[in-house]
């Protein structure tokens, strides 16, 4: 009468086996201890503690649970195409004094349970780290905090960075432009 197939009333979704549920519980517990373990390491760990599983099963179970290894991904310094790109100004510049050129970059610091991002600002002439800041996310805010700390030490004539979205963002570049600092960006020549 309703024009519905009978199978839709009797269908019971497949559930995971007891063995898979046990594996999922173990994966969850281990993930809390080592969130940087991917499916390969999780498979090796499960085999080491006595559970004979293959990587495909571990990948499927981790996917069901929404678990993904926490580690720095490749190409973390991608430029935002909407942000302005500044030219590279350091091709013919001779270093002569402190506060002539500052530069910045972001790297990650491995920790026992994951990693943190570190941004550092360095004076090219003295090689002195003018300021640094650490964060668990790669947003622009900790970069701006480091920049404000650096300005307490002085003001450069030229500020050089890569074209990462943090350094090409309006919020970051405005901090430099308000102080009439020239902005230089690596790789700008190839991007233009």
N, C-alpha and C positions, 0 to 999 in steps of 0.2 A: 504494500500500500504506500509506503513512504519512498519507495524507489531507492532504498539503501541496500548495499550488499550485506548479506548475513555475516560475512567474515569480519566486518568492522565491529560487530557487537561482541564477538568471541575472541578477538585478538588480544593476546597478552604479550606485552613487550618482553623481549629476551632480557634476562638479568645476568649479571656476572656470576661465574662459578665461585664456590667458596675459596678455591685456591687463588683466583684472581683478586678477590676481595682481601685476602690475606696479603697478597703482594702489594695491593694498593695501600693498605695500612702501613706496610713496611716502607714503601716508597715515600709516603707522606712523612713518616717519622724521620727517615734519612734526609729528606729534602729540608726539613727544619734545621738539621745539623750542618748540611752541606748544600746550600742552595745553588752553588756553582757546578754541581754534578749534572751532566747531561745524560742522555739515554745510554751512551757507551759506558760511562763510569758507573751509573746505576746498575746496569746489567752485570758489570764486573763485580760490583759490591754484592749484589744478590747471589751470584754464583759463589762468591767467596764465603758467604754466610750459610751456604747449603741449599739454595733454591735454584734449581736448574731451569733457567729461562733464557730465551734468546732476545736479541735487541728489538726485534719487531714487536714482540709482546710488550716490552717495557715502553717503547715509543707509543704504542696504542694506549696503554694504561695511563702514562703520563699525560697524553693528550686529553683523555677523558677527564682527568683530574685538573687539567689546566696548569700543569707544572711545566716550567720552562727554565732551563739553566740561566742563572743570572751572571752575566759576564759582559765586558765591553764589546759591543758589536763593531764590525768593520766599518770604516768610513764614518766615524762619528763627527767629523768636522765638515759636514756638508753645508754649502751655502744655501740660504733661502733665496729662491729666484726672485722674490719680491723685494728683497733688500738691495740697497745700492752697493755697488762694488767700487772700491777706491783703487787708484793706480798704485803700482809699486814704485816707491820714491827712493829706494836705497841703492840703486844701481851704480851711481857715481859719487856717493857720499863718502867723505873721509871722516872717520871718528877722531874727534879732537878734544872732547871734554865730557864730563858727566852731564846727565839730563839732556843730552843731545838727541839720543834715540832710546826709546824704551820698546820692549817687545813682550808679547804674552803668548801663552799657549796653555792648553788643557791636557792633562794626562790622567791616568788612573793609578791608584795605589791599591795593590792587593791587600786584603785583610783576611783574618781567619775565617770569617763567614761572609764573603762577598768582596766588595771593593768600594772605594770612594773616589770622587773626582777631585783633582787638584788643579787650580789655576795659579800660575805664577807670573809676576811681572818683573822683568829684569832690565837693568840699565846696561846697554851694550858696551859702553866705555869701561866701566868699573867691574862689570860682570856681577854686580851686587843685586841680590833679589830684593827689590824695592817693597814688594808686598805679595802675599799669597792668601788663598782662601780655599777651604775644602767643603765639599757638599756630596750628598748621596744622589743628587740629580744633576743633569747637565743643562740646567736652565741658565738664563742670563743674570739672574739676581746675584749669585755668588761671584760672578765676574765683575759686576758693578761694585759690589762690596770691596773686592780687592782693589779696584781702580780708585775708589774713594780713600782707602788706606794708603795707596801709593801717592796720591796727591798731598797727603800730609808730609811726605818726604821732599816733594818738589814737583816741577812740571816739565815734561819733556817738550822738545820742539817737534819731534816726529814720533808717532806711535805706530808700531808695526805689529800686524797679526796675520793669521791666515783668514780664509773667507768663511769660517764656521759661522753658523747662524747666530751664535751668542755675540760674536764680534761685529757682525754686519747689522745687528738689530738697531732699530732707531734709538732705543733707550741707551745702548752702549755708545753709539757714535755721537749722540747728543752730549754726553758727558765730556767727550773730547772736543767737539766743535765749540761748546760754550767757553772753553778755555783757549780757543784759537790754536789748537794743536793740529798739525798736519797728520792726516791718516794715510798710512801706507798698508797695502795688503799683498801678501805673497800670492803668487799664481794669477794675479790680476791680468798680466800680460797675455797668458794663454786663454783667459776667459773672455776677453773683449772681442 
